[in-house]
Amino acid sequence: MSIETDTKPHDFASPKLDDYKQQVMTDFHKQYNSLQDQRAKLTEKYVKPAQDYAVKQVGERPVATVLSGIFMALSFLPALTFAGFCLSTAFVVFGGSLLFGLFWTFAIILGASLLLLGTLIITFSTAVFLTFWVLTAYVCVRLVTCLVKEGSLAQGAKAFDAEMRAIFVAGRPNAATSTTNSATQ
């Protein structure tokens, strides 16, 4: 008893195969161009305005931007984990019974929300600490720079005072440079 198999070699040079290859390449290029158009639209509609807003905020409110940036960086993983936990809990619980599941979903998500709240409080405290540390380091570096640049303690303290007033009191970071430049001229 022998099994006969079709052992004809495949003809890879057939006209049908060439037409199929051409059709696949045409479809691929259409999809590629469509994806490129979508990317360009999304970049123009969302990414570019977000970048412009971020750059504007850094110039206008540097301390608040640093604080919110550190807070967002530190809270991204807990928030993402929380969202994944909520989704997985919802899918598991809805598999059983809709009413029973809704009750327990609410209870579990409420409990997890308390955990998230605690995590976000700790994250916010860490962000405040790191922001304070960065600002303190900046002030110390600027103090030493002003003292070394001016040559005398009185002139350095005066330049440092003017620079800090311009940055933190008036809220204009560029005014510090002009004050220091006018004091040295």
PLY file of the C-alpha trace (Angstrom):
ply
format ascii 1.0
element vertex 185
property float x
property float y
property float z
element edge 184
property int vertex1
property int vertex2
end_header
0.00 0.00 0.00
1.69 3.14 -1.15
0.52 6.65 -0.90
1.10 8.63 -4.00
1.87 12.28 -3.60
1.92 14.99 -6.15
5.60 15.73 -6.52
5.37 18.28 -9.33
7.69 21.17 -8.76
5.99 24.50 -8.19
6.22 26.95 -11.03
7.26 30.23 -9.41
7.53 32.05 -12.70
3.91 31.75 -13.71
2.01 34.86 -14.88
-0.60 34.37 -12.18
2.08 34.54 -9.50
3.51 37.74 -11.03
0.03 39.30 -11.03
-0.46 38.26 -7.41
2.92 39.74 -6.42
2.06 42.98 -8.19
-1.35 43.14 -6.47
0.22 42.49 -3.05
2.81 45.22 -3.59
0.12 47.66 -4.74
-1.99 46.90 -1.66
1.04 47.20 0.58
1.93 50.64 -0.82
-1.68 51.81 -0.44
-1.73 50.72 3.20
1.70 52.23 3.83
0.64 55.57 2.36
-2.58 55.47 4.37
-0.64 54.86 7.58
1.78 57.68 6.74
-1.16 60.04 6.17
-2.72 58.99 9.50
0.60 59.55 11.27
0.97 63.01 9.74
-2.59 63.96 10.72
-2.17 62.72 14.30
1.18 64.49 14.61
-0.29 67.75 13.34
-3.48 67.50 15.38
-2.17 66.20 18.73
1.62 65.92 19.03
2.60 69.37 17.73
0.05 71.31 19.88
1.09 69.29 22.95
4.76 70.08 22.31
4.00 73.78 21.82
1.97 73.86 25.05
4.73 72.10 26.99
7.40 74.50 25.71
5.17 77.47 26.57
4.56 76.15 30.10
8.27 75.58 30.72
8.94 79.22 29.84
6.06 80.61 31.87
6.02 78.35 34.93
9.30 76.44 35.27
8.77 75.30 38.89
5.23 74.08 38.30
6.36 72.33 35.12
9.18 70.54 36.93
6.83 69.50 39.74
4.14 68.21 37.39
6.70 66.49 35.16
8.27 64.64 38.09
4.83 63.77 39.48
3.62 62.43 36.13
6.80 60.41 35.61
6.55 58.87 39.06
2.80 58.20 38.92
2.64 56.75 35.39
3.40 53.16 36.40
1.03 53.06 39.41
-1.78 54.61 37.35
-1.14 52.19 34.47
-1.06 49.26 36.87
-4.28 50.48 38.47
-5.96 50.77 35.06
-4.83 47.24 34.13
-6.05 45.93 37.46
-9.45 47.58 36.98
-9.82 46.16 33.48
-8.77 42.65 34.44
-11.01 42.72 37.51
-13.93 43.88 35.39
-13.44 41.08 32.84
-13.09 38.34 35.44
-16.05 39.47 37.50
-18.37 40.05 34.54
-17.77 36.45 33.51
-19.78 35.20 36.49
-22.93 37.14 37.01
-23.73 40.64 35.86
-25.42 41.98 39.00
-23.21 40.14 41.46
-20.21 41.09 39.37
-21.13 44.77 39.26
-21.38 44.89 43.03
-18.00 43.26 43.59
-16.37 45.24 40.81
-17.44 48.45 42.51
-16.22 47.19 45.88
-12.85 45.98 44.57
-12.23 49.07 42.47
-13.14 51.25 45.45
-10.61 49.35 47.57
-8.01 49.59 44.85
-8.76 53.30 44.54
-7.77 53.71 48.16
-4.49 51.94 47.40
-4.00 54.19 44.37
-4.73 57.24 46.49
-2.07 56.21 48.97
0.40 55.53 46.16
-0.33 58.89 44.54
0.09 60.70 47.86
3.49 59.08 48.30
4.34 59.84 44.66
3.28 63.48 45.05
5.34 63.80 48.22
8.34 62.35 46.40
7.77 64.75 43.49
7.60 67.72 45.89
10.78 66.56 47.62
12.63 66.08 44.32
11.42 69.45 43.03
12.58 71.12 46.25
15.92 69.32 45.95
16.37 70.40 42.30
15.49 74.01 43.16
17.82 74.00 46.16
20.65 72.61 44.05
20.00 75.25 41.39
19.98 78.08 43.97
23.21 76.80 45.53
24.94 76.54 42.16
23.78 80.02 41.18
24.93 81.44 44.54
28.40 79.96 44.13
28.51 81.09 40.48
27.53 84.67 41.40
30.06 84.80 44.24
32.88 83.49 42.06
31.95 85.65 39.06
31.62 88.94 40.96
34.82 88.51 42.94
33.63 90.00 46.21
31.07 88.77 48.71
29.02 91.97 48.63
28.84 92.18 44.82
28.18 88.46 44.50
25.40 88.59 47.09
23.88 91.61 45.33
23.95 89.86 41.93
22.53 86.68 43.46
19.75 88.62 45.20
18.82 90.40 41.96
18.81 87.15 40.02
16.68 85.29 42.57
14.22 88.18 42.80
13.90 88.22 39.02
13.28 84.48 38.88
11.10 83.79 41.90
9.44 87.11 42.71
8.81 88.56 39.26
8.48 85.16 37.56
10.66 86.17 34.60
13.61 83.80 34.17
15.12 85.93 31.38
15.21 89.06 33.57
17.94 87.48 35.71
20.33 87.38 32.79
19.67 91.00 31.85
20.05 92.12 35.51
23.34 90.27 35.86
24.57 91.61 32.50
23.66 95.20 33.36
25.34 94.89 36.78
28.61 93.75 35.19
28.71 96.51 32.55
0 1
1 2
2 3
3 4
4 5
5 6
6 7
7 8
8 9
9 10
10 11
11 12
12 13
13 14
14 15
15 16
16 17
17 18
18 19
19 20
20 21
21 22
22 23
23 24
24 25
25 26
26 27
27 28
28 29
29 30
30 31
31 32
32 33
33 34
34 35
35 36
36 37
37 38
38 39
39 40
40 41
41 42
42 43
43 44
44 45
45 46
46 47
47 48
48 49
49 50
50 51
51 52
52 53
53 54
54 55
55 56
56 57
57 58
58 59
59 60
60 61
61 62
62 63
63 64
64 65
65 66
66 67
67 68
68 69
69 70
70 71
71 72
72 73
73 74
74 75
75 76
76 77
77 78
78 79
79 80
80 81
81 82
82 83
83 84
84 85
85 86
86 87
87 88
88 89
89 90
90 91
91 92
92 93
93 94
94 95
95 96
96 97
97 98
98 99
99 100
100 101
101 102
102 103
103 104
104 105
105 106
106 107
107 108
108 109
109 110
110 111
111 112
112 113
113 114
114 115
115 116
116 117
117 118
118 119
119 120
120 121
121 122
122 123
123 124
124 125
125 126
126 127
127 128
128 129
129 130
130 131
131 132
132 133
133 134
134 135
135 136
136 137
137 138
138 139
139 140
140 141
141 142
142 143
143 144
144 145
145 146
146 147
147 148
148 149
149 150
150 151
151 152
152 153
153 154
154 155
155 156
156 157
157 158
158 159
159 160
160 161
161 162
162 163
163 164
164 165
165 166
166 167
167 168
168 169
169 170
170 171
171 172
172 173
173 174
174 175
175 176
176 177
177 178
178 179
179 180
180 181
181 182
182 183
183 184
